[in-house]
Amino acid sequence: MPKKSADKTSRDRKSSTEKAKKKSSQLVIRVSKDERDEFVALCEELDTSAAREIRHFMRRFVAEHESGGSALGSVGLPSERQ
């Protein structure tokens, strides 16, 4: 039986190591305390995390803008506005 718990411990370490490899960078942003608290509370109500939702937003934002600027619509970059 001790072997099984040792196996589980090595799996747990491997799992956390894999997670660390996937997410190796941080982004620091400044927001008002009220805005942050409201966002975090809403995430908790929706059974998700603030970090997960921000990563989701970032991926979606990048995907929407990857097509060379054509997906920017009427907003566009300052240099593209007419």
N, C-alpha and C positions, 0 to 999 in steps of 0.2 A: 503493500500500500504506500509506503513513503515514496516509492518511485513515481507514482501518479501525481502526488503533490509537487514533486520536483519538476515533472513534465509540465504541469500547469504553470508553475512559476516561470519556466523558460519560455512558454508560450506567451505569458503576460508580458515578459520583457521584450520578446520579439514584436508583439503587437504594438507596444509603446514606441519601440525603435522605428517601426514602419511608419507610424503616425508622425514621428519627429522628422523623418525624411520627407514626407509629403508637404509638411508645413514648416518651412525653414526661415521664414521672414515675417517681420511684423510691420504694421502700418499704424502710426500714431496719429490720431486726429483729435482736434479740440472741439468739443461741443458743450453747450450749456448743461449744467447738472440736471435741470428740469427736463430738457430734451432727452438726455441719456436715460434718466430714470423712467420716463414715459416709454421710451423704446424698449428698454430691458423688461419692464413690467408687461408690455404687450407681447413680447417674445415668450415670456414665461406663461402667459395666458394661452398662447398658441402652441405650447409645448415644444418650443424650439429655443435656440440660443441666439444671442445678438451676433456673435461671431459667425455662426452659420448663415444667418440672414444677410450679413454684410458680404460674406464670400459669394453667396448666391447672387446678390445685386451686382457684384464686380464681374462675375462670369457672364451674366446676362448683358450687362453694359458693354463689355468688350465684344461679345458675339454680335450685338446689334450694330457695332461700329467697325467691324472687321472688313466689310466689303468695300474698302477704299473710300469711304465717305458718303456713298450713295444712300446709306441708311440713316444719315444724320437728319434728313427731313428738312423742315424749315428753320430749325435751330442752327445747326452747323457750327463750325469753328469760326472765330472772329474773322479770320482771313478769307473765309468762304462766304460770308454774309454780303448781300448786295443791297 
